[in-house]
Amino acid sequence: MFGKVRIKFKVKVIDNACLVARATHLMTHGKFTEGYNLIEDMQGSEFLTALRMLAEHEVMVKKFSDFRERYKAEDSESIAALLTRAAEGGDEEAISLLAAGALERRL
């Protein structure tokens, strides 16, 4: 039973993060009312959790983007291959990202 509750919570958090991302996009592109309507019934704690999740995702995307630039990755090279190559070369940040399971997080 505990596993089902955890899965439902994760699905709810992901759904809320998607709603907040969509609402933000609409609100910043001239459709404030439509964006607000997507999130108006969301509880404050749910909204904050969704914002934190989006912020964490944004930080990881920035780190991966920086790695691609720093190591001049080919367009076809995956992030996993790039981080592995960087870690094998002694890059401490790549080693810590791989150790922390950065590639296992999904939005």
C-alpha positions in Angstrom: 0.0 0.0 0.0 2.8 2.4 0.8 4.2 2.0 -2.7 0.9 3.0 -4.3 0.7 6.2 -2.1 4.2 7.2 -3.1 3.5 6.6 -6.8 0.3 8.7 -6.6 2.2 11.5 -4.8 4.9 11.5 -7.4 2.3 11.6 -10.3 0.5 14.4 -8.5 3.7 16.4 -8.1 4.7 15.9 -11.7 1.2 16.9 -12.9 1.4 20.0 -10.7 4.8 20.9 -12.1 3.5 20.5 -15.6 0.6 22.8 -14.8 2.8 25.4 -13.2 5.2 25.3 -16.2 2.2 25.7 -18.6 0.6 28.4 -16.5 3.9 30.3 -16.3 4.3 30.1 -20.1 0.8 31.3 -20.7 1.0 34.1 -18.1 4.2 35.5 -19.6 2.9 35.3 -23.2 -0.1 37.5 -22.9 -2.6 34.9 -21.6 -2.6 35.7 -17.9 -6.2 34.6 -17.2 -5.8 31.3 -19.0 -2.6 30.6 -17.0 -4.0 31.6 -13.7 -7.1 29.4 -14.3 -4.8 26.3 -14.5 -3.4 26.8 -11.1 -6.0 28.7 -9.1 -7.3 25.6 -7.2 -3.8 24.3 -6.4 -2.9 24.3 -2.7 -0.1 26.6 -1.7 2.1 23.7 -0.6 1.5 21.8 -3.9 2.4 25.0 -5.8 5.6 25.4 -3.8 6.6 21.8 -4.3 6.0 22.1 -8.1 8.1 25.3 -8.2 11.0 23.6 -6.3 10.8 20.6 -8.7 10.9 22.9 -11.7 13.8 24.9 -10.2 15.8 21.7 -9.6 15.1 20.6 -13.2 16.2 23.9 -14.5 19.5 23.7 -12.6 20.2 20.3 -13.9 19.5 21.3 -17.5 21.9 24.3 -17.1 24.6 22.0 -15.7 24.2 19.6 -18.6 24.2 22.4 -21.1 27.4 23.8 -19.6 29.0 20.4 -19.8 28.1 20.1 -23.5 29.7 23.5 -24.2 32.8 22.8 -22.0 33.5 19.4 -23.6 32.4 20.4 -27.0 30.0 17.5 -27.3 28.8 16.3 -30.6 25.0 16.7 -31.2 24.6 13.0 -31.3 26.5 12.4 -28.0 24.2 11.6 -25.0 24.5 13.3 -21.7 25.4 9.9 -20.1 28.3 9.4 -22.5 29.4 13.0 -22.0 29.4 12.8 -18.2 31.1 9.4 -18.4 33.8 10.8 -20.6 34.3 13.8 -18.4 34.4 11.6 -15.2 37.0 9.4 -16.8 39.0 12.5 -17.5 38.9 13.4 -13.8 36.2 16.0 -13.8 35.0 16.2 -10.2 31.6 17.7 -11.0 30.9 14.9 -13.5 31.9 12.3 -11.0 29.7 13.8 -8.3 26.7 14.2 -10.8 27.0 10.5 -11.8 27.4 9.4 -8.1 24.4 11.5 -7.1 22.2 9.8 -9.8 21.6 12.9 -11.8 20.7 10.9 -14.8 18.1 9.0 -12.9 15.9 12.1 -12.2 13.1 12.6 -14.5 10.4 15.3 -14.8 
